[in-house]
Each structure stands twice: as structure tokens, then as C-alpha cells.
Amino acid sequence: AVGLEQVQVQFQPILDAYINKEISSDELYTKVEWEKRWSWSYENYLPIFESCRELNIPLIALNVDTEDLKLVESGGFPNLPREQLQKYISDPEGFAKFATNPYYKTYVDYVISPSYDFHRDMGIIGDMSFISFFSGRILWDEAMANNAYKWNKKNEDGLMIGLVGAG
């Protein structure tokens, strides 16, 4: 499978329909709301999508839904209803414990902080505070990891390649 940071979990049925040749590439673009939900060019990813379709390789939506991300970015994790949070974080205790690891600060300093600066400098996040970005970012990362884990757990003999950003 190819796991996609570019597509939100709510659109998994659309990815399935695309791989099953029930919709076209143009319909995929429209139905996953690419223009609204992802800032990078669809055409850059299209050859991968087409190859997966031709070879019947599943495309797996990894990312958190924008609507839920905005709730966390505007009010932290308490702002996201529990049932929505469970959609992205299957092990809340492990998730919380991870942040107490002394190496986590290094990760924040070397990965999340530069990513915040990059997104701010590109104008992608406007004047969002670091703590708001951080809250959304860790939800984003955990959602992708959790969704990849779920697929791999169901497909123990399978292999997933993640098509994700450098951060």
C-alpha cells in the first residue's frame, strides 16, 4: 500500500473507489477536495496514484481531517470530542507518555520548531502561535502513524510505503 499524508481519513472510500476504477483521476481530485485541503500540486502526485491504480495497490488516507485539526489548533486537545480523538489516537496513555521522554525535546527542537518556521515563512499558517501549531502537528503525526499501524496490523504480510513530507 501507499500511505498518503495528502489525503484525510474521511476520504478513504474515495481512494478505494479510485483504485477500484469506479472514479477517474479528475473525480479523485475533486472528491478529496485537493484544492481546499492540500497546498501542493496534485499533478506531482498523479503518476504515483495512476501506478497504484494500474497495479491495484491500495492508497491509504493517513491524515487527520481538517475540521478536527482546526479544533485542536484553536483550543488544544480538550477541544476535540473524545470519539474524534480516538479516531486518531488509539493509545492515549502511550501518546502522553511519549512526550515525557527526554529525547522528545530534541525532536521538537530539530523537527517541529523548524517546520513551524518553514510553514510560517511560506505563509501557510498565517500568524498561528507555536503552541497551536505544535498541538495540531502532534495530532497530525500521531494520526498518520496510527492509521499506518492499523493498516499494517490488518495486513501483517503487507508493506506500506508512506508518501509523507520531510518533517
PAZAPA-4460 file (N, C-alpha, C; in steps of 0.05 Angstrom, whole numbers, plus 32768, in hexadecimal, padded with zeros to 4 digits):
% residues 167
    n_x    n_y    n_z   ca_x   ca_y   ca_z    c_x    c_y    c_z   seq   type   mol
   8011   7FE8   8000   8000   8000   8000   8012   8019   8000     1      A     A
   8006   802F   7FF8   8013   8049   7FFA   8002   8059   800D     2      V     A
   800E   8061   8023   8001   8072   8037   8004   808F   802F     3      G     A
   7FEF   809F   8030   7FEF   80BA   8026   7FEA   80CF   803B     4      L     A
   7FFE   80DF   8040   7FFB   80F6   8052   7FE8   810A   8045     5      E     A
   7FE7   810A   802B   7FD8   811E   801C   7FB9   811B   801E     6      Q     A
   7FB0   8104   8027   7F93   80FE   8027   7F8A   80F8   8043     7      V     A
   7F74   8104   804B   7F69   8101   8066   7F58   80E8   8068     8      Q     A
   7F57   80DD   8080   7F4A   80C3   8085   7F2D   80C2   807C     9      V     A
   7F1F   80D9   807D   7F03   80D9   8074   7EFF   80D2   8057    10      Q     A
   7F15   80D4   8047   7F14   80CE   802B   7F1E   80B3   8022    11      F     A
   7F21   80A1   8036   7F2A   8086   802F   7F18   8078   801B    12      Q     A
   7EFD   807A   801E   7EEC   806D   8009   7EF0   8078   7FED    13      P     A
   7EF9   8090   7FEB   7EFE   809C   7FD0   7F18   8090   7FC4    14      I     A
   7F2C   808C   7FD5   7F45   807F   7FCC   7F3F   8063   7FC3    15      L     A
   7F2E   8055   7FD2   7F26   8039   7FCB   7F18   8039   7FB0    16      D     A
   7F06   804B   7FAC   7EF7   804D   7F93   7F0A   8052   7F7C    17      A     A
   7F1E   8063   7F80   7F32   8069   7F6B   7F42   8050   7F64    18      Y     A
   7F4C   8042   7F78   7F5B   802A   7F73   7F4A   8014   7F65    19      I     A
   7F30   8013   7F6C   7F1E   8000   7F60   7F13   8009   7F45    20      N     A
   7F1E   801F   7F3B   7F17   802A   7F20   7EFA   8032   7F1E    21      K     A
   7EEF   803B   7F34   7ED3   8045   7F34   7ED2   8063   7F2F    22      E     A
   7EE8   8071   7F34   7EE9   808E   7F2E   7F03   8094   7F20    23      I     A
   7F04   80AA   7F12   7F1B   80B3   7F03   7F2F   80C2   7F15    24      S     A
   7F46   80C8   7F0A   7F5A   80D9   7F18   7F4F   80F5   7F1D    25      S     A
   7F40   8100   7F0A   7F34   811A   7F0E   7F1F   8119   7F25    26      D     A
   7F0F   8104   7F26   7EFC   8101   7F3B   7F0A   80FD   7F56    27      E     A
   7F20   80EF   7F57   7F2F   80EC   7F6F   7F38   8107   7F79    28      L     A
   7F43   8117   7F68   7F4C   8132   7F6F   7F35   8142   7F7B    29      Y     A
   7F1E   8141   7F6F   7F07   8151   7F78   7EFC   8146   7F92    30      T     A
   7EF8   812C   7F94   7EEB   811F   7FAB   7EFC   811F   7FC4    31      K     A
   7F16   8120   7FC2   7F27   8122   7FDB   7F2C   8140   7FE2    32      V     A
   7F1F   8151   7FD2   7F22   816E   7FD6   7F3F   8177   7FD7    33      E     A
   7F4E   816D   7FC4   7F6B   8172   7FC4   7F71   8190   7FC5    34      W     A
   7F64   81A0   7FB4   7F69   81BD   7FB2   7F66   81CA   7FCD    35      E     A
   7F52   81C2   7FDD   7F4B   81CE   7FF6   7F5D   81C3   800D    36      K     A
   7F65   81A9   800C   7F71   819C   8023   7F8F   8196   8021    37      R     A
   7F9B   819A   800A   7FB7   8195   8007   7FC3   81AB   7FF6    38      W     A
   7FDB   81B5   7FFE   7FE5   81CD   7FF0   7FF9   81C6   7FDA    39      S     A
   8000   81AD   7FD6   8014   81A6   7FC2   8005   819B   7FA9    40      W     A
   8012   819D   7F92   8007   8196   7F78   7FFE   8179   7F76    41      S     A
   7FE5   8175   7F6F   7FDA   815A   7F6A   7FE9   814C   7F54    42      Y     A
   7FF1   815B   7F3F   7FFE   814F   7F28   8018   8142   7F30    43      E     A
   8026   814B   7F45   803F   813F   7F4E   803A   8123   7F59    44      N     A
   8023   811E   7F64   801D   8104   7F71   800E   80F1   7F5E    45      Y     A
   8002   80FC   7F49   7FF1   80EC   7F37   7FFF   80D4   7F2C    46      L     A
   8018   80D5   7F23   8025   80BD   7F18   8026   80A6   7F2D    47      P     A
   8029   80AC   7F46   8029   8098   7F5B   800D   808C   7F5E    48      I     A
   7FF9   809E   7F5F   7FDD   8094   7F61   7FD6   8082   7F4A    49      F     A
   7FDD   808A   7F32   7FD7   807B   7F1A   7FE5   8060   7F1A    50      E     A
   7FFE   805F   7F23   800D   8046   7F24   8000   8033   7F39    51      S     A
   7FF8   803E   7F4F   7FEA   802E   7F63   7FD0   8022   7F58    52      C     A
   7FC2   8033   7F4A   7FA9   802A   7F3E   7FAE   8013   7F2A    53      R     A
   7FC1   8017   7F19   7FC8   8004   7F04   7FD0   7FE9   7F11    54      E     A
   7FDF   7FEA   7F27   7FEA   7FD2   7F34   7FD8   7FC8   7F4B    55      L     A
   7FC1   7FD5   7F4F   7FAE   7FCE   7F64   7FBB   7FCF   7F80    56      N     A
   7FCB   7FE4   7F84   7FD8   7FE8   7F9E   7FC7   7FFC   7FAE    57      I     A
   7FBE   7FF4   7FC6   7FAD   8006   7FD5   7FBA   8021   7FDC    58      P     A
   7FAA   8036   7FDA   7FB2   8050   7FE4   7FA4   8054   7FFE    59      L     A
   7FB3   805B   8013   7FA8   805D   802E   7FAA   807A   8038    60      I     A
   7F93   8085   803F   7F91   80A0   804A   7F9D   809F   8066    61      A     A
   7FB1   80B0   806C   7FBE   80B0   8086   7FB7   80C8   8097    62      L     A
   7FAF   80DE   808A   7FAF   80F7   8099   7F95   80FD   80A8    63      N     A
   7F98   810D   80BC   7F82   8117   80CC   7F70   8129   80BC    64      V     A
   7F56   8127   80C1   7F43   8138   80B3   7F47   8155   80BB    65      D     A
   7F46   8167   80A7   7F4B   8184   80AC   7F39   818F   80C2    66      T     A
   7F20   8186   80C2   7F0D   8190   80D6   7F16   818A   80F3    67      E     A
   7F21   8172   80F7   7F2B   816A   8111   7F46   8178   8117    68      D     A
   7F56   817B   8104   7F70   8189   8107   7F6B   81A6   8110    69      L     A
   7F58   81B3   8104   7F52   81CF   810B   7F49   81D1   8128    70      K     A
   7F39   81BD   8131   7F30   81BE   814D   7F48   81BC   8160    71      L     A
   7F5B   81AB   815A   7F73   81A8   816B   7F85   81C1   816A    72      V     A
   7F88   81CB   8152   7F99   81E3   814F   7F8D   81FC   815D    73      E     A
   7F72   81FC   815F   7F66   8214   816C   7F61   8211   818A    74      S     A
   7F61   81F8   8194   7F5C   81F5   81B0   7F69   81DD   81BE    75      G     A
   7F7D   81D2   81B1   7F8B   81BB   81BC   7F7B   81A2   81BB    76      G     A
   7F86   818C   81C6   7F79   8172   81C5   7F5E   8172   81D3    77      F     A
   7F5A   8181   81E9   7F40   8181   81F6   7F29   818B   81E4    78      P     A
   7F30   8199   81CF   7F1D   81A4   81BC   7F11   818F   81A8    79      N     A
   7F1F   8178   81A7   7F16   8162   8195   7F06   814E   81A4    80      L     A
   7EED   8148   819C   7EDD   8134   81AA   7EEC   8119   81AC    81      P     A
   7EE8   810B   81C2   7EF6   80F2   81C7   7EF3   80DE   81B1    82      R     A
   7EDB   80DB   81A5   7ED8   80C7   8190   7EE8   80CF   8177    83      E     A
   7EEB   80E9   8172   7EFC   80F1   815C   7F1A   80EC   8162    84      Q     A
   7F22   80F2   817B   7F3D   80EE   8183   7F45   80D0   8180    85      L     A
   7F33   80BE   8187   7F38   80A1   8186   7F3B   8098   8169    86      Q     A
   7F31   80A7   8156   7F34   80A1   813A   7F51   80A3   8131    87      K     A
   7F60   80B4   813F   7F7C   80BA   8138   7F90   80AF   814C    88      Y     A
   7F89   80AC   8165   7F9B   80A4   8179   7F90   808B   8188    89      I     A
   7F9A   8074   8181   7F8F   805B   818C   7F9B   8055   81A7    90      S     A
   7FB1   8061   81AE   7FBE   805C   81C8   7FC4   8077   81D6    91      D     A
   7FB0   8083   81E2   7FB4   809E   81EE   7FCA   809E   8203    92      P     A
   7FCC   8089   8213   7FE0   8088   8228   7FFC   8087   821C    93      E     A
   8000   8077   8208   801A   8075   81FA   8021   8090   81EC    94      G     A
   800C   809C   81E1   8010   80B6   81D4   8019   80CB   81E8    95      F     A
   800D   80CC   81FF   8014   80DF   8214   8030   80D9   821F    96      A     A
   8036   80BF   8223   804F   80B7   822F   8067   80BD   821C    97      K     A
   8062   80BB   8202   8077   80C1   81EE   8083   80DD   81F2    98      F     A
   8072   80F0   81F9   807B   810C   81FC   808D   810F   8215    99      A     A
   808E   80FC   8227   809F   80FE   823F   80BB   80F4   823A   100      T     A
   80BF   80E7   8223   80D9   80DC   821C   80ED   80F4   8219   101      N     A
   8104   80F3   8225   8117   8109   8223   811F   8110   8206   102      P     A
   811E   80FC   81F4   8125   8101   81D9   810F   810F   81C9   103      Y     A
   80F7   8110   81D5   80E1   811E   81C7   80E7   813B   81C3   104      Y     A
   80F4   8148   81D7   80FB   8164   81D4   810D   8168   81BC   105      K     A
   8120   8156   81B8   8132   8157   81A1   8122   8155   8187   106      T     A
   810E   8143   8186   80FD   8141   816F   80EE   815B   816A   107      Y     A
   80E3   8167   817F   80D5   8181   817C   80E8   8196   8171   108      V     A
   8100   8198   817D   8114   81AC   8175   811E   81A9   8158   109      D     A
   8121   8190   814F   812D   818B   8135   811A   8185   811F   110      Y     A
   8101   817F   8126   80ED   8178   8111   80D5   818B   8112   111      V     A
   80C8   818D   8128   80AF   819D   8129   80B5   81BB   8128   112      I     A
   80C8   81C4   8137   80CE   81E1   8136   80D6   81EB   811A   113      S     A
   80E9   81DD   810D   80EF   81E6   80F1   80D7   81E3   80DE   114      P     A
   80C7   81CF   80E2   80AF   81CD   80D2   809C   81E4   80D6   115      S     A
   8099   81EC   80EF   8089   8204   80F5   8094   821C   80E7   116      Y     A
   80AE   8221   80E9   80BA   8238   80DB   80B6   8236   80BD   117      D     A
   80B9   821E   80B1   80B5   821B   8095   8099   8221   808C   118      F     A
   8085   8216   809B   8069   821B   8094   8061   8238   8098   119      H     A
   806C   8245   80AC   8067   8261   80B1   8073   8272   809B   120      R     A
   808C   826D   8094   809A   827C   8080   808D   8279   8064   121      D     A
   8082   8261   805F   8074   825C   8045   8058   8269   8045   122      M     A
   804F   8272   805C   8034   827F   805E   801E   826A   8060   123      G     A
   8024   8251   8065   8010   823C   8066   7FFF   823D   807F   124      I     A
   800B   8246   8095   7FFC   8246   80AF   7FF6   8261   80BA   125      I     A
   7FFB   8276   80AA   7FF5   8291   80B3   8004   8298   80CD   126      G     A
   7FF5   82A3   80E0   8002   82AC   80F9   7FFC   8298   8110   127      D     A
   7FF8   827F   8109   7FF3   826A   811D   800A   8268   8131   128      M     A
   8003   8266   814B   8018   8263   8160   8026   8248   815E   129      S     A
   803E   8247   8169   804C   822D   8169   803C   8218   8178   130      F     A
   8031   821E   818F   8022   8209   819E   800A   81FF   818F   131      I     A
   7FFD   8210   8180   7FE7   8206   816F   7FF1   81F4   8159   132      S     A
   8007   81FD   814C   8013   81ED   8137   801C   81D2   8142   133      F     A
   8029   81D3   8159   8033   81BB   8166   801D   81A7   816C   134      F     A
   8007   81B1   8178   7FF0   81A0   817E   7FE5   8192   8166   135      S     A
   7FE1   81A2   8150   7FD8   8196   8137   7FEB   8183   812B   136      G     A
   8005   818A   812D   801A   817A   8121   801C   815E   812E   137      R     A
   801A   815D   8148   801D   8143   8155   8004   8132   8150   138      I     A
   7FEC   813F   814E   7FD4   8130   8146   7FD8   8125   812A   139      L     A
   7FE2   8136   8118   7FE6   812F   80FC   7FF9   8117   80FA   140      W     A
   8010   8119   8108   8024   8103   8107   8019   80E9   8114   141      D     A
   800B   80EC   812A   8000   80D4   8138   7FEB   80C7   8127   142      E     A
   7FDA   80D8   811A   7FC5   80CD   8109   7FD1   80BD   80F2   143      A     A
   7FE6   80C8   80E5   7FF3   80BA   80CF   7FFF   809F   80D9   144      M     A
   800E   80A1   80EF   801B   8089   80F9   8006   8074   8101   145      A     A
   7FF0   807D   810E   7FDB   806B   8117   7FCD   805E   80FF   146      N     A
   7FC7   806D   80EB   7FBA   8062   80D3   7FCC   804F   80C4   147      N     A
   7FE6   8055   80C2   7FF8   8042   80B6   7FFA   8028   80C6   148      A     A
   7FFB   802B   80E1   7FFC   8014   80F2   7FE3   8002   80EF   149      Y     A
   7FCC   800F   80EE   7FB3   7FFF   80EA   7FB3   7FEF   80D0   150      K     A
   7FBC   7FFC   80BB   7FBD   7FED   80A1   7FD1   7FD6   80A3   151      W     A
   7FE8   7FDB   80AE   7FFD   7FC6   80B1   7FF4   7FB0   80C3   152      N     A
   7FE5   7FB6   80D8   7FDB   7FA2   80EA   7FC7   7F8F   80DB   153      K     A
   7FB6   7F9B   80CA   7FA2   7F8B   80BB   7FB0   7F7C   80A4   154      K     A
   7FC7   7F85   809B   7FD5   7F79   8084   7FF1   7F72   808C   155      N     A
   7FF3   7F5E   809E   800D   7F58   80AA   8022   7F4F   8096   156      E     A
   801A   7F45   8080   802D   7F3D   806B   8031   7F53   8056   157      D     A
   8024   7F6A   805B   8025   7F80   8048   803C   7F92   804D   158      G     A
   803E   7FA6   803C   8053   7FBB   803F   8046   7FD5   8037   159      L     A
   804A   7FE9   8048   8040   8004   8042   8057   8017   803E   160      M     A
   8056   8025   8029   8069   803B   8024   805B   8055   802A   161      I     A
   8066   8066   803A   8059   807F   8041   8062   8095   802E   162      G     A
   8050   80A3   8022   8055   80BA   8012   8050   80D2   8023   163      L     A
   8064   80DA   8032   8061   80EF   8046   8078   8104   8043   164      V     A
   8074   811B   8050   8087   8130   804F   80A0   812A   8060   165      G     A
   80B4   813B   805D   80CD   8137   806B   80CC   813C   8088   166      A     A
   80B8   814C   8092   80B7   8152   80AE   80AC   813B   80BE   167      G     A
***
